[in-house]
């Protein structure tokens, strides 16, 4: 029994040590279209998510249920909000949370970044002036966007002098190791500031 449990734990750790590759794509040309692709097990497992393609009736039903839940819990949340804010201001909690965000951003490795926007105004002269104002932003972005020696980065602004228009696309891909992210969250949850904050929340009357 014990060897089986040890084998399961070891297999789980090995699977969580395999990097996950996320691809985000957003395109606008009249309507917004987006997708998120998750690659795992070195590309053997692939999952595509397309936000915004749910059935409208299902979305409305979900919103109605959410309003009911929020309405029922709003008074309880208001009564506990003062205690929660006091706990969040406990010594060292904000700094530890900031360290968590910093470490999470460091653990995510960007691989590709592409942004292209086609913009046009009613007056072609205004379009030219807008492009002149935004050109330094494009130069700055192309200089600062460095996500690896072999990565592809691009930041483009294209004027359209034929009339008002706003279209373009955004593409980005990142990679992270689930085991690293889980370790960061566990280190945060079991840190002394978070432990003190949790104990303070449990000791608050009515919490």
Backbone as CSV, one residue per row, in Angstrom:
resi,resn,N_x,N_y,N_z,CA_x,CA_y,CA_z,C_x,C_y,C_z
1,UNK,0.823,-1.212,0.000,0.000,0.000,0.000,0.858,1.263,0.000
2,UNK,1.876,1.254,0.880,2.744,2.423,0.960,3.515,2.662,-0.333
3,UNK,4.079,1.603,-0.981,4.739,1.848,-2.272,3.801,2.406,-3.333
4,UNK,2.530,1.971,-3.306,1.569,2.497,-4.283,1.325,3.985,-4.070
5,UNK,1.144,4.383,-2.802,0.937,5.811,-2.503,2.161,6.620,-2.907
6,UNK,3.356,6.086,-2.597,4.577,6.795,-2.963,4.698,6.940,-4.480
7,UNK,4.311,5.900,-5.218,4.371,5.962,-6.682,3.391,6.987,-7.234
8,UNK,2.189,7.043,-6.638,1.199,8.031,-7.089,1.681,9.444,-6.824
9,UNK,2.246,9.665,-5.637,2.766,11.002,-5.301,3.904,11.385,-6.234
10,UNK,4.801,10.440,-6.502,5.930,10.724,-7.396,5.450,11.014,-8.812
11,UNK,4.478,10.258,-9.293,3.939,10.489,-10.631,3.266,11.854,-10.720
12,UNK,2.525,12.225,-9.663,1.871,13.537,-9.644,2.896,14.664,-9.692
13,UNK,3.978,14.513,-8.921,5.029,15.547,-8.928,5.680,15.651,-10.300
14,UNK,5.925,14.510,-10.919,6.537,14.523,-12.253,5.625,15.186,-13.285
15,UNK,4.324,14.911,-13.210,3.387,15.531,-14.150,3.306,17.035,-13.928
16,UNK,3.300,17.448,-12.654,3.232,18.886,-12.365,4.529,19.608,-12.723
17,UNK,5.609,18.876,-12.893,6.878,19.492,-13.279,6.984,19.723,-14.786
18,UNK,6.021,19.202,-15.549,6.026,19.415,-17.003,5.466,20.802,-17.300
19,UNK,6.163,21.609,-18.081,5.685,22.975,-18.350,4.349,22.997,-19.087
20,UNK,3.582,24.035,-18.820,2.321,24.315,-19.506,2.526,25.522,-20.398
21,UNK,2.072,25.413,-21.620,2.220,26.490,-22.597,0.837,27.078,-22.883
22,UNK,0.676,28.379,-22.630,-0.594,29.071,-22.870,-0.440,30.031,-24.037
23,UNK,-1.433,30.030,-24.907,-1.467,30.935,-26.056,-2.753,31.746,-25.980
24,UNK,-2.617,33.074,-25.988,-3.759,33.980,-25.961,-3.834,34.700,-27.306
25,UNK,-5.020,34.751,-27.884,-5.216,35.444,-29.154,-6.532,36.210,-29.098
26,UNK,-6.487,37.473,-29.479,-7.674,38.332,-29.484,-7.664,39.134,-30.773
27,UNK,-8.781,39.122,-31.494,-8.873,39.799,-32.780,-10.159,40.608,-32.842
28,UNK,-10.055,41.798,-33.426,-11.228,42.660,-33.588,-11.264,43.194,-35.011
29,UNK,-12.343,42.904,-35.708,-12.620,43.464,-37.025,-14.138,43.466,-37.190
30,UNK,-14.757,44.438,-36.552,-16.208,44.480,-36.479,-16.709,43.869,-35.188
31,UNK,-16.284,42.661,-34.874,-16.656,42.003,-33.624,-15.386,41.480,-32.953
32,UNK,-15.502,41.234,-31.650,-14.370,40.695,-30.898,-14.393,39.177,-30.991
33,UNK,-13.232,38.599,-31.265,-13.080,37.151,-31.268,-11.803,36.810,-30.513
34,UNK,-11.886,35.809,-29.660,-10.716,35.439,-28.870,-10.670,33.955,-28.612
35,UNK,-9.479,33.490,-28.290,-9.309,32.079,-27.935,-8.096,31.933,-27.019
36,UNK,-8.142,30.906,-26.200,-7.042,30.546,-25.322,-6.744,29.067,-25.553
37,UNK,-5.504,28.766,-25.870,-5.088,27.390,-26.135,-4.098,26.969,-25.053
38,UNK,-4.358,25.815,-24.456,-3.498,25.276,-23.398,-2.821,24.024,-23.939
39,UNK,-1.490,24.039,-23.921,-0.702,22.871,-24.335,-0.013,22.292,-23.095
40,UNK,-0.067,20.967,-23.000,0.574,20.293,-21.869,1.123,18.959,-22.349
41,UNK,1.980,18.355,-21.560,2.633,17.092,-21.904,3.363,17.214,-23.235
42,UNK,4.115,18.322,-23.367,4.938,18.583,-24.541,4.112,18.592,-25.831
43,UNK,2.898,19.140,-25.727,2.041,19.273,-26.892,1.111,18.104,-27.142
44,UNK,1.220,17.033,-26.363,0.341,15.880,-26.577,-1.088,16.171,-26.140
45,UNK,-1.244,17.065,-25.156,-2.574,17.443,-24.678,-2.836,18.885,-25.055
46,UNK,-3.987,19.113,-25.671,-4.334,20.461,-26.127,-5.793,20.740,-25.795
47,UNK,-6.018,21.939,-25.278,-7.372,22.363,-24.907,-7.583,23.782,-25.402
48,UNK,-8.639,24.008,-26.169,-8.935,25.321,-26.723,-10.187,25.885,-26.069
49,UNK,-10.075,27.099,-25.552,-11.195,27.806,-24.939,-11.520,29.015,-25.800
50,UNK,-12.790,29.234,-26.046,-13.230,30.375,-26.846,-14.215,31.200,-26.026
51,UNK,-13.719,32.193,-25.282,-14.620,33.035,-24.475,-15.617,33.775,-25.368
52,UNK,-16.846,33.921,-24.847,-17.852,34.683,-25.565,-18.693,33.865,-26.512
53,UNK,-18.490,32.551,-26.587,-19.265,31.724,-27.501,-20.311,30.884,-26.784
54,UNK,-20.616,31.245,-25.574,-21.644,30.504,-24.847,-23.028,30.902,-25.346
55,UNK,-23.966,30.022,-25.131,-25.339,30.315,-25.487,-25.845,31.495,-24.662
56,UNK,-26.517,32.454,-25.334,-26.949,33.666,-24.647,-27.925,33.352,-23.514
57,UNK,-28.833,32.409,-23.735,-29.788,32.048,-22.675,-29.062,31.493,-21.460
58,UNK,-28.016,30.700,-21.691,-27.255,30.156,-20.578,-26.548,31.262,-19.808
59,UNK,-26.013,32.243,-20.531,-25.344,33.363,-19.874,-26.326,34.157,-19.025
60,UNK,-27.537,34.397,-19.553,-28.543,35.143,-18.792,-28.967,34.392,-17.539
61,UNK,-29.148,33.073,-17.647,-29.509,32.292,-16.464,-28.404,32.350,-15.417
62,UNK,-27.175,32.290,-15.862,-26.062,32.354,-14.924,-26.013,33.709,-14.239
63,UNK,-26.280,34.760,-14.977,-26.284,36.101,-14.380,-27.392,36.248,-13.358
64,UNK,-28.578,35.694,-13.638,-29.672,35.779,-12.668,-29.332,35.025,-11.390
65,UNK,-28.750,33.825,-11.527,-28.350,33.076,-10.331,-27.287,33.827,-9.548
66,UNK,-26.367,34.473,-10.262,-25.312,35.217,-9.583,-25.885,36.391,-8.808
67,UNK,-26.862,37.088,-9.389,-27.488,38.213,-8.679,-28.172,37.730,-7.400
68,UNK,-28.849,36.569,-7.456,-29.520,36.055,-6.265,-28.514,35.718,-5.172
69,UNK,-27.417,35.076,-5.571,-26.402,34.716,-4.584,-25.775,35.955,-3.974
70,UNK,-25.457,36.937,-4.821,-24.848,38.176,-4.323,-25.804,38.916,-3.410
71,UNK,-27.100,38.961,-3.778,-28.066,39.641,-2.942,-28.232,38.977,-1.592
72,UNK,-28.209,37.631,-1.570,-28.367,36.926,-0.299,-27.147,37.080,0.598
73,UNK,-25.962,37.202,-0.015,-24.734,37.250,0.790,-24.238,38.661,1.042
74,UNK,-24.876,39.672,0.450,-24.343,41.039,0.558,-24.316,41.528,2.005
75,UNK,-25.373,41.219,2.772,-25.392,41.693,4.154,-24.335,41.015,5.009
76,UNK,-24.101,39.722,4.767,-23.046,39.041,5.503,-21.679,39.595,5.145
77,UNK,-21.486,39.893,3.849,-20.205,40.450,3.434,-19.986,41.816,4.057
78,UNK,-21.018,42.649,4.083,-20.885,43.984,4.672,-20.562,43.892,6.155
79,UNK,-21.142,42.908,6.848,-20.879,42.797,8.281,-19.465,42.317,8.572
80,UNK,-18.870,41.563,7.636,-17.535,41.039,7.863,-16.450,41.879,7.202
81,UNK,-16.833,42.850,6.389,-15.832,43.572,5.621,-14.861,44.312,6.514
82,UNK,-15.353,44.897,7.606,-14.476,45.648,8.497,-13.422,44.738,9.116
83,UNK,-13.821,43.517,9.517,-12.871,42.589,10.106,-11.847,42.123,9.075
84,UNK,-12.313,41.879,7.844,-11.397,41.415,6.804,-10.366,42.480,6.487
85,UNK,-10.785,43.739,6.369,-9.838,44.814,6.101,-8.817,44.948,7.232
86,UNK,-9.266,44.771,8.458,-8.334,44.848,9.583,-7.299,43.737,9.514
87,UNK,-7.728,42.548,9.111,-6.789,41.436,8.999,-5.812,41.674,7.853
88,UNK,-6.309,42.196,6.720,-5.436,42.448,5.579,-4.380,43.502,5.892
89,UNK,-4.660,44.356,6.858,-3.678,45.363,7.246,-2.738,44.854,8.343
90,UNK,-2.803,43.572,8.632,-1.931,43.023,9.667,-0.474,43.104,9.223
91,UNK,0.414,43.029,10.161,1.841,43.242,9.926,2.408,42.217,8.938
92,UNK,3.009,42.713,7.882,3.708,41.872,6.921,2.855,41.232,5.854
93,UNK,1.515,41.324,5.959,0.660,40.623,4.997,0.765,41.249,3.611
94,UNK,0.670,42.573,3.520,0.713,43.248,2.218,2.056,43.002,1.527
95,UNK,3.145,43.049,2.308,4.468,42.815,1.710,4.584,41.385,1.205
96,UNK,4.075,40.427,1.977,4.153,39.023,1.542,3.303,38.794,0.301
97,UNK,2.142,39.442,0.205,1.316,39.316,-0.986,2.015,39.928,-2.203
98,UNK,2.704,41.056,-2.006,3.450,41.674,-3.104,4.571,40.763,-3.582
99,UNK,5.253,40.094,-2.635,6.297,39.136,-3.014,5.727,37.973,-3.813
100,UNK,4.521,37.539,-3.441,3.880,36.451,-4.183,3.627,36.865,-5.629
101,UNK,3.069,38.049,-5.829,2.808,38.530,-7.188,4.110,38.644,-7.977
102,UNK,5.153,39.183,-7.329,6.446,39.310,-8.002,7.003,37.949,-8.424
103,UNK,6.943,36.979,-7.523,7.480,35.659,-7.836,6.654,34.952,-8.913
104,UNK,5.333,35.158,-8.897,4.501,34.560,-9.940,4.845,35.131,-11.315
105,UNK,5.042,36.445,-11.369,5.409,37.055,-12.646,6.771,36.564,-13.124
106,UNK,7.678,36.338,-12.207,8.996,35.829,-12.589,8.943,34.378,-13.053
107,UNK,7.999,33.618,-12.521,7.912,32.204,-12.893,7.259,32.001,-14.251
108,UNK,6.580,33.024,-14.765,5.935,32.934,-16.072,6.914,33.433,-17.129
109,UNK,7.226,32.595,-18.082,8.201,32.929,-19.116,7.484,33.275,-20.418
110,UNK,7.473,34.542,-20.813,6.869,34.894,-22.096,7.718,34.389,-23.246
111,UNK,7.069,33.974,-24.325,7.770,33.427,-25.491,7.529,34.264,-26.739
112,UNK,6.310,34.700,-26.930,6.008,35.507,-28.117,5.016,36.601,-27.742
113,UNK,5.121,37.707,-28.434,4.187,38.810,-28.217,4.023,39.556,-29.530
114,UNK,2.785,39.704,-29.968,2.485,40.445,-31.187,1.243,41.302,-30.955
115,UNK,1.340,42.540,-31.349,0.207,43.461,-31.229,0.160,44.304,-32.489
116,UNK,-0.996,44.324,-33.137,-1.185,45.130,-34.343,-2.535,45.828,-34.253
117,UNK,-2.543,47.113,-34.502,-3.774,47.900,-34.412,-3.890,48.787,-35.645
118,UNK,-5.035,48.706,-36.296,-5.355,49.574,-37.429,-6.372,50.596,-36.934
119,UNK,-6.009,51.872,-37.004,-6.846,52.916,-36.437,-7.050,54.019,-37.469
120,UNK,-8.258,54.532,-37.522,-8.581,55.623,-38.426,-9.655,56.513,-37.828
121,UNK,-9.596,57.814,-38.116,-10.571,58.786,-37.645,-11.318,59.383,-38.831
122,UNK,-12.320,60.212,-38.517,-13.116,60.815,-39.585,-12.254,61.680,-40.494
123,UNK,-11.366,62.449,-39.914,-10.494,63.341,-40.668,-9.131,62.688,-40.841
124,UNK,-8.659,62.511,-42.082,-7.330,61.908,-42.267,-6.215,62.679,-41.563
125,UNK,-6.370,64.004,-41.450,-5.357,64.785,-40.741,-5.306,64.399,-39.262
126,UNK,-6.477,64.166,-38.665,-6.497,63.725,-37.273,-5.858,62.341,-37.124
127,UNK,-6.075,61.487,-38.127,-5.439,60.168,-38.095,-3.921,60.296,-38.117
128,UNK,-3.412,61.186,-38.973,-1.969,61.399,-39.017,-1.422,61.951,-37.715
129,UNK,-2.152,62.894,-37.116,-1.690,63.448,-35.830,-1.724,62.393,-34.736
130,UNK,-2.765,61.549,-34.743,-2.832,60.484,-33.742,-1.670,59.520,-33.893
131,UNK,-1.337,59.158,-35.124,-0.211,58.254,-35.341,1.094,58.897,-34.892
132,UNK,1.234,60.215,-35.116,2.454,60.900,-34.676,2.572,60.899,-33.162
133,UNK,1.435,61.009,-32.480,1.460,60.985,-31.017,1.801,59.590,-30.493
134,UNK,1.298,58.550,-31.175,1.491,57.185,-30.693,2.784,56.547,-31.183
135,UNK,3.462,57.155,-32.128,4.695,56.558,-32.658,5.766,56.371,-31.589
136,UNK,5.984,57.337,-30.689,6.973,57.064,-29.616,6.611,55.861,-28.767
137,UNK,5.303,55.642,-28.552,4.885,54.457,-27.798,5.275,53.186,-28.538
138,UNK,5.124,53.184,-29.866,5.503,52.006,-30.648,6.997,51.749,-30.562
139,UNK,7.792,52.801,-30.692,9.240,52.634,-30.602,9.657,52.144,-29.219
140,UNK,9.028,52.699,-28.182,9.356,52.285,-26.821,8.982,50.830,-26.585
141,UNK,7.810,50.434,-27.079,7.357,49.059,-26.877,8.271,48.074,-27.598
142,UNK,8.665,48.379,-28.821,9.544,47.480,-29.557,10.923,47.386,-28.920
143,UNK,11.312,48.439,-28.188,12.600,48.407,-27.503,12.526,47.605,-26.212
144,UNK,11.416,47.755,-25.483,11.308,47.139,-24.165,10.817,45.704,-24.209
145,UNK,10.129,45.316,-25.291,9.575,43.965,-25.359,10.681,42.979,-25.714
146,UNK,11.303,42.441,-24.697,12.351,41.446,-24.885,11.970,40.218,-24.069
147,UNK,11.554,39.179,-24.752,11.073,37.990,-24.055,11.904,36.759,-24.407
148,UNK,13.128,36.961,-24.777,13.979,35.817,-25.075,14.749,36.006,-26.361
149,UNK,15.855,35.298,-26.472,16.726,35.473,-27.630,16.041,35.049,-28.909
150,UNK,15.285,33.952,-28.869,14.663,33.423,-30.076,13.170,33.754,-30.147
151,UNK,12.688,34.635,-29.308,11.266,34.952,-29.278,10.936,35.980,-30.353
152,UNK,9.688,36.000,-30.735,9.212,36.937,-31.744,8.349,37.990,-31.067
153,UNK,8.708,39.245,-31.251,7.939,40.335,-30.672,7.658,41.362,-31.762
154,UNK,6.501,41.962,-31.673,6.132,42.998,-32.650,5.045,43.869,-32.048
155,UNK,5.151,45.165,-32.300,4.156,46.133,-31.848,3.960,47.105,-33.007
156,UNK,2.802,47.034,-33.662,2.576,47.809,-34.876,1.316,48.656,-34.743
157,UNK,1.403,49.886,-35.255,0.261,50.788,-35.378,0.139,51.188,-36.847
158,UNK,-0.996,50.861,-37.452,-1.191,51.089,-38.881,-2.323,52.094,-39.063
159,UNK,-2.078,53.222,-39.753,-3.150,54.205,-39.956,-4.058,53.797,-41.108
160,UNK,-5.320,54.170,-41.002,-6.308,53.980,-42.063,-6.912,55.339,-42.370
161,UNK,-6.533,55.915,-43.513,-6.971,57.264,-43.863,-8.285,57.285,-44.632
162,UNK,-8.933,56.113,-44.804,-10.176,56.070,-45.565,-11.401,56.405,-44.732
163,UNK,-11.285,56.363,-43.393,-12.430,56.645,-42.550,-12.240,56.083,-41.166
164,UNK,-13.260,56.239,-40.312,-13.133,55.728,-38.943,-13.046,54.208,-38.913
165,UNK,-12.075,53.716,-38.190,-11.885,52.268,-38.091,-11.032,51.955,-36.872
166,UNK,-11.348,50.845,-36.242,-10.533,50.340,-35.131,-10.538,48.820,-35.221
167,UNK,-9.429,48.249,-35.615,-9.315,46.807,-35.773,-7.902,46.399,-35.412
168,UNK,-7.706,45.104,-35.311,-6.376,44.611,-34.993,-6.426,43.287,-34.274
169,UNK,-5.265,42.866,-33.803,-5.205,41.607,-33.066,-4.078,41.681,-32.045
170,UNK,-4.182,40.803,-31.036,-3.190,40.683,-29.979,-2.920,39.209,-29.776
171,UNK,-1.647,38.871,-29.758,-1.242,37.485,-29.610,-0.096,37.416,-28.604
172,UNK,-0.185,36.483,-27.693,0.872,36.307,-26.704,0.908,34.847,-26.286
173,UNK,2.087,34.379,-25.978,2.242,33.016,-25.485,3.220,33.022,-24.318
174,UNK,2.881,32.260,-23.312,3.709,32.171,-22.104,3.839,30.709,-21.709
175,UNK,4.839,30.448,-20.880,5.059,29.096,-20.380,5.370,29.156,-18.892
176,UNK,4.839,28.205,-18.146,5.117,28.129,-16.719,5.078,26.675,-16.281
177,UNK,5.683,26.413,-15.127,5.706,25.067,-14.542,4.699,25.025,-13.408
178,UNK,3.657,24.186,-13.492,2.644,24.143,-12.430,3.223,23.871,-11.049
179,UNK,4.248,23.029,-10.965,4.833,22.716,-9.662,5.432,23.961,-9.009
180,UNK,6.028,24.828,-9.816,6.589,26.070,-9.278,5.486,26.980,-8.752
181,UNK,4.399,27.119,-9.506,3.290,27.981,-9.084,2.658,27.444,-7.801
182,UNK,2.451,26.136,-7.733,1.875,25.543,-6.518,2.797,25.769,-5.325
183,UNK,4.110,25.616,-5.540,5.058,25.852,-4.456,5.018,27.290,-3.960
184,UNK,4.875,28.245,-4.880,4.793,29.649,-4.469,3.537,29.898,-3.625
185,UNK,2.407,29.337,-4.041,1.173,29.526,-3.271,1.260,28.847,-1.906
186,UNK,1.860,27.662,-1.852,2.006,27.000,-0.553,2.933,27.789,0.364
187,UNK,4.012,28.324,-0.206,4.895,29.155,0.597,4.206,30.403,1.118
188,UNK,3.280,30.937,0.316,2.519,32.106,0.758,1.527,31.734,1.854
189,UNK,0.811,30.637,1.665,-0.226,30.257,2.629,0.361,29.891,3.988
190,UNK,1.551,29.290,4.004,2.140,28.851,5.261,3.188,29.827,5.790
191,UNK,3.209,31.035,5.275,4.139,32.044,5.781,3.597,32.654,7.073
192,UNK,4.458,33.157,7.956,4.001,33.740,9.233,2.994,34.883,9.070
193,UNK,3.171,35.836,8.117,2.163,36.905,7.997,0.771,36.378,7.669
194,UNK,0.687,35.403,6.766,-0.624,34.855,6.404,-1.195,34.065,7.566
195,UNK,-0.345,33.359,8.296,-0.827,32.604,9.469,-1.386,33.559,10.518
196,UNK,-0.674,34.677,10.763,-1.184,35.654,11.736,-2.503,36.254,11.264
197,UNK,-2.600,36.544,9.965,-3.842,37.119,9.440,-5.001,36.136,9.575
198,UNK,-4.741,34.861,9.309,-5.807,33.856,9.440,-6.232,33.670,10.879
199,UNK,-5.288,33.665,11.801,-5.638,33.544,13.205,-6.412,34.751,13.678
200,UNK,-6.022,35.945,13.189,-6.772,37.146,13.567,-8.192,37.125,13.047
201,UNK,-8.386,36.587,11.847,-9.733,36.486,11.282,-10.581,35.507,12.067
202,UNK,-9.996,34.387,12.503,-10.743,33.407,13.275,-11.102,33.917,14.666
203,UNK,-10.287,34.792,15.204,-10.517,35.299,16.557,-11.459,36.484,16.581
204,UNK,-11.759,37.051,15.385,-12.666,38.197,15.359,-14.077,37.759,15.713
205,UNK,-14.767,38.483,16.533,-16.144,38.109,16.869,-17.049,38.283,15.683
206,UNK,-17.844,37.262,15.423,-18.798,37.327,14.312,-18.173,37.003,12.990
207,UNK,-16.846,36.624,12.952,-16.200,36.320,11.695,-16.576,34.934,11.211
